[in-house]
């Protein structure tokens, strides 16, 4: 266990204290008072940022920075979230967490799994922000070689299915962003955009089918019919991530300004625009309906 002389442990403790303070204060005080009480602790953690990023870098440093990013979700500052999330990703890459360790490193299997889970947790957080804000991603997926969390690894399925499913969904997020940005950057036609969206939707249906044994993303979340390997919060998180993914994929085709100016659009283009509009409406409706199961508190994301 480290001490406050170690910047990594100092920052990690302070951000955990900030979380606890905000949560405890929110039970008897207003959100504003809870934020005001927890902010000095978070600010204290931020004071170690330079040391975490540039001097005494460790796995604890990586964990401290990503926890700061998660704490910032409750502050309503997307800029702070993005910068801290990107910093955590860059720090993780500087420690080689994005690479599958070679046998010559001499790491135990538990250590390899621990490194992998830290990296993919950061990857999912950063990818989610990138998808929401349109900011550039911090890493190209082609550079990642560490294994995706697998249900056959770890202490049990309940500990492995959720990170595995979440990672698969966010990797698909990254692929959608990459392929759609290529379409826009290369000035391709609306028909080519429609073809790309259609192809990606087919792949998304395949991904959804691969998860269907434990997670039916076409059905509303039913608290009386949850899979035994997933909690309610995990199930909701996966559903909301899937809905966001559908919107991210289909919104470019569903926006009226994406196609109303097209001269003599082809039948295939109009068909995909219609399919995308239906997909966006369905995902939006499902998102709204699922909010009835949410329990919102002071630590809930605000942006």
LINTA-V25555 format. One record per residue. N is the residue number from 0. NEAR is the number of other ideal C-beta (glycine too) atoms within 12 Angstrom. Layout:
N & NEAR
N & NEAR
//
This chain:
0 & 9
1 & 19
2 & 12
3 & 18
4 & 12
5 & 22
6 & 31
7 & 35
8 & 26
9 & 28
10 & 43
11 & 34
12 & 28
13 & 32
14 & 41
15 & 26
16 & 27
17 & 37
18 & 30
19 & 23
20 & 30
21 & 36
22 & 24
23 & 20
24 & 26
25 & 25
26 & 16
27 & 12
28 & 18
29 & 14
30 & 24
31 & 14
32 & 18
33 & 28
34 & 29
35 & 21
36 & 26
37 & 34
38 & 26
39 & 17
40 & 30
41 & 39
42 & 24
43 & 25
44 & 40
45 & 32
46 & 20
47 & 31
48 & 30
49 & 16
50 & 25
51 & 40
52 & 30
53 & 16
54 & 15
55 & 22
56 & 28
57 & 26
58 & 30
59 & 31
60 & 39
61 & 39
62 & 35
63 & 45
64 & 47
65 & 41
66 & 37
67 & 44
68 & 43
69 & 34
70 & 43
71 & 40
72 & 30
73 & 32
74 & 31
75 & 17
76 & 24
77 & 23
78 & 17
79 & 27
80 & 33
81 & 30
82 & 25
83 & 39
84 & 42
85 & 32
86 & 36
87 & 45
88 & 40
89 & 30
90 & 41
91 & 41
92 & 28
93 & 24
94 & 28
95 & 25
96 & 40
97 & 32
98 & 22
99 & 20
100 & 24
101 & 12
102 & 10
103 & 6
104 & 14
105 & 10
106 & 21
107 & 12
108 & 17
109 & 13
110 & 16
111 & 27
112 & 29
113 & 25
114 & 31
115 & 35
116 & 35
117 & 36
118 & 44
119 & 39
120 & 31
121 & 44
122 & 44
123 & 40
124 & 40
125 & 42
126 & 42
127 & 37
128 & 40
129 & 32
130 & 35
131 & 26
132 & 22
133 & 17
134 & 21
135 & 19
136 & 32
137 & 32
138 & 32
139 & 19
140 & 27
141 & 12
142 & 19
143 & 29
144 & 19
145 & 32
146 & 26
147 & 30
148 & 33
149 & 22
150 & 24
151 & 16
152 & 22
153 & 24
154 & 13
155 & 13
156 & 22
157 & 19
158 & 21
159 & 28
160 & 30
161 & 35
162 & 35
163 & 35
164 & 39
165 & 37
166 & 37
167 & 35
168 & 40
169 & 40
170 & 31
171 & 36
172 & 37
173 & 34
174 & 29
175 & 36
176 & 34
177 & 26
178 & 30
179 & 32
180 & 24
181 & 17
182 & 26
183 & 19
184 & 12
185 & 13
186 & 10
187 & 19
188 & 20
189 & 31
190 & 25
191 & 23
192 & 38
193 & 34
194 & 23
195 & 32
196 & 40
197 & 27
198 & 21
199 & 35
200 & 31
201 & 17
202 & 22
203 & 33
204 & 23
205 & 15
206 & 30
207 & 29
208 & 15
209 & 18
210 & 33
211 & 17
212 & 17
213 & 25
214 & 33
215 & 21
216 & 35
217 & 19
218 & 18
219 & 23
220 & 33
221 & 17
222 & 16
223 & 8
224 & 15
225 & 23
226 & 26
227 & 14
228 & 24
229 & 32
230 & 19
231 & 21
232 & 18
233 & 27
234 & 34
235 & 31
236 & 29
237 & 38
238 & 37
239 & 31
240 & 38
241 & 39
242 & 35
243 & 34
244 & 43
245 & 41
246 & 31
247 & 40
248 & 39
249 & 36
250 & 30
251 & 33
252 & 41
253 & 30
254 & 18
255 & 15
256 & 13
257 & 26
258 & 28
259 & 13
260 & 11
261 & 19
262 & 11
263 & 12
264 & 22
265 & 19
266 & 12
267 & 20
268 & 27
269 & 20
270 & 20
271 & 34
272 & 33
273 & 22
274 & 25
275 & 35
276 & 26
277 & 19
278 & 33
279 & 31
280 & 20
281 & 23
282 & 32
283 & 22
284 & 17
285 & 27
286 & 26
287 & 16
288 & 20
289 & 28
290 & 19
291 & 15
292 & 24
293 & 20
294 & 12
295 & 14
296 & 18
297 & 33
298 & 28
299 & 20
300 & 25
301 & 19
302 & 18
//
